[in-house]
Amino acid sequence: MKTDYTNSKKAPVVACFVKHGDKFLLLKRSDKVLAYKNLWSSLAGFLDDSKSVREKAIEEITEEIGLKESDIVRLVEGPVYVFKDEAIGREWERHLVLVEVSNSNITLNWEHTEYKWVTPEEISQYETTPGLAADLEKVKNL
């Protein structure tokens, strides 16, 4: 059974930083998603069922970017913290995850319109979701 966080002021989410070589995956959110339309982001999703953070990360990877579980070389759970976004009046309980993959061939679903592989230094060149660069700093060396 899933919990619907669509209109909640607080929501737990998994934020997956997908790494291939020395680059990280940036995804441009579509205009069909709930929040942060058309901004660049990591792979993310609500923790809205009984799956663990690890299981949810794998689910997001397979559903949203078309990779298989066998493409995952390493998955490390990082810090968990609450991010308050005053601009939209929401609190996100962010569960950060670093996922190293062996395959850089991405197939996007409807949630994203573009993707780029970038170095951490290049993140500042993109219009990103709030806190993205800081979150990457927290997980890039796990």
Secondary structure by P-SEA (a helix, b strand, c coil): cccccccccbbbbbbbbcccccbbbbbbbcccccccccccccccccccccccaaaaaaaaaacccccccccccbbbbcbbbbbbccccbbbbbcbbbbbbbccccccccccccbbbbbccccccccccccaaaaaaaacccc
